[in-house]
Amino acid sequence: SCSTLRYEERINTGIASLAIAKIEVHYFMKNCFLKKNFILENIEKIFHLPCVIIQGRHDVICPPFNAIQISNLWQKCEINIVEDGGHSAFEKNMFQKIVDCMDIIY
């Protein structure tokens, strides 16, 4: 329910929801298998690559602060804040922004 800005009824069964919860707990307990600040400390290794960050303004899972911090360090990075977006790439305007940005990278 935190992934989308607007409420969407989920049709997942209890078994499917439990499986997703177990996977998420496994990764979160291990800090997604990343050392603290790993991405920020190693970002220079990919500075030469073009990048587009699509960030939902109302994303409570990966707050916009993180995307803005990365985009400020990465000169070849363009950031697009989707005003009515949350975390999910499948929200209408988030998905459309991803499609629109494909030409920038390729």
N, C-alpha and C positions, 0 to 999 in steps of 0.2 A: 504493500500500500504506500510505501515511501517513494517508490520509483516514479510514480506519475503525479502530475500536478492535479489532474481531475480524477475523481473517483471512477474506478472501473471495477465492475464485479468480476471476480476471478472464478473460473470454473474448475480450478485444480481440485483434485481429490485430496483427502488427508494424506495418503501415501506420497503423492507427488510433492505436496507442500513440505512434508517431513524430509523428503530426500533433498530438496533445495535447502532447507534449513540446516541439515547436517553438513552439506558441502560448504555453505557460508560460514558456519561455526568453525569448521576445520581450517579454512583459509584465514579467517579473522583471528583465531587463536595463534596462528603462526605469522601474523602480520603480513599476510599474503606472500610469505616466503621472501620478504625483502628486508634488508637491514634498514634501520632508521635513516632517513634522508638519502637513501640509495639513488633515487632518480635525480634529485637535485645535485648530488655530488658527482654524478656521471653524465649529466646532460650534454656536456661539451663533446662527447663522443658522437653525438648525432646532430650537432649544430649545422653541419653542411647539408642536411636534408630539409626539404620544404615540409611544412607542417600546417595543418588547419585544426584548431581546437573548436569543437562545437560544445558549448556549455549552456546548460539550462540555468536560468537565473534563480529558479526556485529549487535547485538540486540540493536536497538535504543529506544525500549520501556522499557525494563528492562536491563539497561547497565550491562556488565560483572562485573564492580566494586562491585555491590551489592552482586552478587553470590560469588565472591572471599572473600569479607568481612565475609559473613556467613560461608563459608567453613574454613576460618582461625580460627573461634571461635569453631567450631564443630569438635571434634576429630574423630568421627565416620562418617564423611562426606567425600565423594570422589567427586571431581569436574572434569568434562569433558568439556573442551572448544571445540566447533565444529568450526573449522576455517572458513568454508564456510556456516555458519548458521546465521540466523537472530533470530526473535522472535517466529516464527511459528514452532510448533512441527510437522507439516505436510510437511516441506521441507524434501527432500530425505535423506540427511545425518543426520539431526536432528532426524528424525523418526528412522533411523537405529541405531543411538547411544542409543536411548531410549530402543529399542528392545534388543540390545546387553547388556545393563545394568540390565535388569530384573533379570538375574541369580544372580547378586551381592546382591540384596535385598532379594530375596526369595530363 
